[in-house]
């Protein structure tokens, strides 16, 4: 009843959330300045484990995500609210359940009252793959991307990738960042962490072994990189997700 009252008093006008359920993989949300959900599409509701969007109303990310991850989302939300400026195409890790993770691209924009005050933020999150699916093997970036996916654990030089694209290093890096919103090195780091997440949650391989198989110099380097991107240590991630996978 509390959430229903909140919905009746604070729901924003229809923002066309149903439209996003017809766009493959898209999640849509609106949050007020207290970071509470006031609108969402059905796909986001299902992803967060509730039946209908109304069940999200009045709740925050902290009701559905680990504290470290919820804090990272909140930091971006507050940045948009306080600055009044959009956050475009941020690549971030989104849990898919049972220890699986997906890289997604999130955009958040401020919503203003007639007075010019920010009263809410709206956002979309889409699978990162939808941003790369159009880059086929025949494009300039197609072959380098395939090599990166096949050999991310190796020390691939940007000069080698640029050569595969028949571009200079500077031209390759510019085109890559324009298309994928990150540098080639950052993309490789994301691929390594993605693989590490699976191995941590689905195997008993020791951290040292995962570190080596994913291309890190040593376990210390692995822990630093993993913690920086996921906001938690590899050991904490393993404990939390192994418990869920085993259910």
Buried (B, 14 or more C-beta within 10 A) or exposed (E): EEBEEBBEEBBBEEBEBEEBBEBEBBBBBBBBBEBBBBBBBBBBBBBBEBEEBBBBBBBBBBBBBBEBBBEBBBEBBEEBBEEEEBBEBBBBBBBEEEBBBBBBBBBBBBBEEEEEEBBBBBBBBBBBEBBBEEBEEEBBBBBBBEBBEEBBBEEBEBEEBBBBBEBEBEEBBEBBBEBBBBBBEBBBBBBBBBBBBBBBBBEEBEBEEBBBBBBBEEBEEBBEBBBEBBBBBBEBBBEBBBEEEEE
